């Protein structure tokens, strides 16, 4: 049985927690990565979230993944595979670390692009971030321990935000 889904008020220490994790990971992966990004709800100031930091690491080259996997393993991370998401590899957090999800993304990863677009849109649209928080709280109460149901129930909202983000980006490029 999994732990219940918990949505908490925004933690103003989330950026600092991310930065501590980034400073630990960056020197180990160094030249192999193009970016280490704080994603997910904890990356949006004021947004209620599960108390878990989400991190995407963008590789410079997909060919470097075996070396990145080995370096992360030396830090205590356990590779979990792509968990059904092409272009993104998940890693289990070492037990001694701040709770976080770590994903390694190939260059051009669709999921990486979606994560950044979603985060950036919510950072600049507080009314949508507030609506997302309300939805997450409602779904967490309804879904209890069913993380799959919780995630699936958010899909329509997330896809709508991604469409808006794409439209906004397209209009800015004109």
C-alpha positions in Angstrom: 0.0 0.0 0.0 1.3 3.4 -0.9 1.3 6.5 1.3 -1.7 8.8 0.9 -1.3 11.7 -1.6 -0.6 14.8 0.4 -0.9 18.3 -1.1 0.7 21.0 1.1 0.8 24.8 0.9 3.7 26.2 -1.0 7.0 25.7 0.8 9.2 28.8 0.3 12.2 26.7 1.0 11.6 24.6 -2.2 14.0 26.7 -4.4 16.7 26.3 -1.8 16.1 22.6 -1.5 16.4 22.3 -5.2 19.5 24.3 -5.3 21.1 22.1 -2.6 20.3 19.0 -4.7 21.5 20.7 -7.9 24.8 21.6 -6.3 25.3 18.0 -5.2 24.5 16.6 -8.6 26.1 19.1 -11.0 29.8 18.5 -10.3 29.3 14.7 -10.6 27.6 15.0 -14.1 29.5 18.2 -15.1 30.2 18.2 -18.8 27.5 15.6 -19.6 24.5 17.8 -19.0 23.1 20.8 -20.7 20.7 21.8 -17.9 19.5 20.8 -14.4 16.0 22.2 -13.9 13.6 22.5 -11.0 10.2 21.4 -12.4 6.8 20.5 -11.1 4.6 22.3 -8.7 7.4 23.0 -6.1 9.0 25.1 -8.9 6.1 27.5 -9.1 6.1 30.1 -6.3 2.9 30.0 -4.3 1.6 26.7 -5.8 0.4 24.0 -3.4 2.3 20.7 -4.1 3.2 17.3 -2.9 6.3 17.9 -0.7 8.7 16.4 -3.2 11.1 18.3 -5.4 11.0 17.3 -9.1 14.3 17.6 -11.1 14.9 17.2 -14.8 18.4 16.7 -16.1 18.9 17.4 -19.8 21.7 15.5 -21.4 24.0 17.1 -23.9 24.0 13.8 -25.8 21.8 10.7 -25.5 25.0 8.6 -26.0 26.2 9.8 -22.6 23.3 8.2 -20.7 25.3 5.0 -19.6 27.9 7.2 -18.1 25.3 9.5 -16.4 23.5 6.4 -15.1 26.8 5.0 -13.6 27.7 8.4 -12.0 24.2 8.7 -10.5 24.5 5.1 -9.2 27.7 6.1 -7.5 25.7 8.8 -5.6 23.1 6.2 -4.5 20.5 6.7 -7.2 18.7 3.6 -8.6 17.7 3.6 -12.2 14.0 2.7 -12.7 13.8 2.8 -16.4 11.6 5.1 -18.4 8.4 4.2 -16.5 6.5 4.3 -19.8 7.7 7.8 -20.8 9.9 7.8 -23.9 13.0 10.1 -23.7 13.0 10.3 -19.9 14.7 8.0 -17.5 13.6 7.9 -13.8 15.8 7.4 -10.8 14.9 6.4 -7.2 16.2 8.9 -4.7 18.8 7.7 -2.1 17.1 7.3 1.2 19.3 9.9 2.9 18.3 12.7 0.6 15.6 15.3 0.6 12.5 13.8 -1.0 12.8 14.3 -4.8 12.1 12.7 -8.2 15.0 12.7 -10.6 14.6 12.4 -14.3 17.3 12.3 -17.0 16.1 13.5 -20.4 17.6 13.0 -23.8 18.2 16.1 -26.0 14.9 17.0 -27.7 12.9 15.1 -25.1 9.2 15.9 -25.6 8.6 15.4 -21.8 11.4 17.8 -20.9 9.9 20.5 -23.1 6.4 19.9 -21.6 7.8 20.2 -18.0 9.5 23.5 -18.8 6.5 24.9 -20.7 4.1 23.9 -17.9 6.3 25.3 -15.2 7.0 28.6 -17.0 3.3 29.1 -17.9 2.1 28.6 -14.3 4.9 30.9 -13.0 3.4 33.7 -15.1 -0.3 32.9 -14.7 -1.2 32.9 -11.0 -4.9 32.4 -11.6 -4.2 29.2 -13.5 -1.7 28.1 -10.8 -4.4 28.7 -8.2 -6.9 26.6 -10.2 -4.4 23.9 -10.5 -3.8 23.9 -6.7 -7.6 23.6 -6.1 -7.8 20.7 -8.5 -4.9 18.9 -7.0 -6.3 19.2 -3.5 -9.7 18.0 -4.6 -8.2 15.0 -6.5 -5.9 14.1 -3.6 -8.9 13.9 -1.3 -10.8 11.9 -3.8 -8.0 9.6 -4.9 -6.6 8.9 -1.5 -3.8 6.3 -2.2 -4.4 5.9 -5.9 -1.5 7.8 -7.5 -2.4 6.6 -11.0 -6.0 7.9 -10.7 -4.7 11.2 -9.3 -2.3 11.7 -12.2 -4.8 10.6 -14.8 -7.4 13.0 -13.4 -5.0 15.9 -13.8 -4.3 15.2 -17.5 -7.0 17.3 -19.0 -6.0 20.4 -17.0 -2.3 19.8 -17.8 -3.0 19.4 -21.5 -5.1 22.6 -21.6 -2.3 24.5 -19.9 0.3 23.1 -22.4 -2.0 24.2 -25.3 -2.2 27.7 -23.9 1.6 27.8 -23.3 2.2 26.7 -26.9 -0.3 29.3 -28.2 1.4 32.0 -26.1 4.9 30.9 -27.3 3.7 30.9 -30.9 2.2 34.4 -30.7 5.4 35.7 -29.1 7.5 34.4 -32.0 5.5 36.3 -34.6 
